[in-house]
């Protein structure tokens, strides 16, 4: 890829078009022992005010890359009366150097929402710099994970938990450089902490491999598990020399989101994304004529803070 910042596409896309009501695909557990309607139950809900401004600072580490940038947002309302937050990105620095954004990326606006009736949507990434794809989709991951937690309505006491089975692949292939890019995950969601003194709650979301994945595996060698579960992540890229790099492995995300109990804003969030994989260099698109596998790991660590 042209930048390590877009090396791995977050699995938030798997939430799109997912029904989040409790069903056969979702197991809810009340570990607290309190009835859901007890007086000390909390409500995870975003209170929107049209015209409100928000600024997030994002810090990321993707292998050798370290970067910082800012997302400036404004609360708006769509034609159906549903609220959303619209963000523009700026002030990108990578490894200590300031990097000007191309005009198309500077003018790009990303919409996210915690309105339970407004399904998360994937922005058009075809015109943004590859350096922005990681930050854009990481922000989408934070909002989509919290959207899922809020929409179920089942997290009301510390320790409450649900598991959302999904597994349908999400793709980040652009058809030009990334020819195949897919991951497949389930969601393991817990209300990890409720702090009444500072009116916050912490939601922990683990993105884990499903028992059976449906990602596109072109060659037989890709089906052999790299780690302790079926491979749930694959990426095939076309190199400048006309050859292909093929990677396959296990991907997980560990996300923690600190939420205001006053208005439901994300105050602070962290994401750790780990891919344990194998990589081969191949001479053909069928991935039949390839080098011996090389084991590798991709580890991304992302953090956002609400500045104001």
Protein Blocks (a to p, Z undefined) as FASTA:
>chain_A
ZZfklmpccfklmmgopafbdcfkbccddfkopafkbmkbccddddddehiacddddddd
ehjbccdddddddddddfkopacdddddehiaeehiacdddfklmmpccdddfbfklccd
dddfklgcfklmmmmmmmmmmmmmmmmmmmnopambghiacdddehiacdfbehlmmmbd
cdddddddddfbccfknopadddddddddfbdcbdcfbfklmpcfblbdcfbdcddddfk
opacdddddddddddddddfklopafbdcddddddddddddfbfnlmaccdddddddddd
dddddfZZ
